[in-house]
Amino acid sequence: TDLSQIEKLRPFADDEKARREFMQIKYENKVRLAKYIKEHNGIEVDPRSIFDVQVKRLHEYKRQLLNILHIMYLYNQIKE
């Protein structure tokens, strides 16, 4: 949550074990998200997919609105 601390991660960038562990954590979080989506929306998603998630409220900013409209368009295209 404190971006000024990100520099402390630099030593791990080339550490293969740390990168594998990071990717495993990331995958486990995607599995949790897929389970949540299935339970709350009845939609089954593959946790190996790429997710585009907006976690903040949508404000009336053109960029955010265009992004969510594009996501909705892609979703509808997939469903069709």
C-alpha angles and dihedrals in degrees: 000000000000108000091191087071095058093095088070089068094061094093089059095054093089096033105110094198092051091047092051090049091049092051091048091052090047091051093048090053090051089051089053090049092049090051091049092050091050093049097044103032105021090235120130114215130182110244088214088066124101110257125206105197128177111200099178127075114271111250124193092270114138094224094053093045092049090048095052092044089053091049090051090049092051091046091052091047090053092048092051 
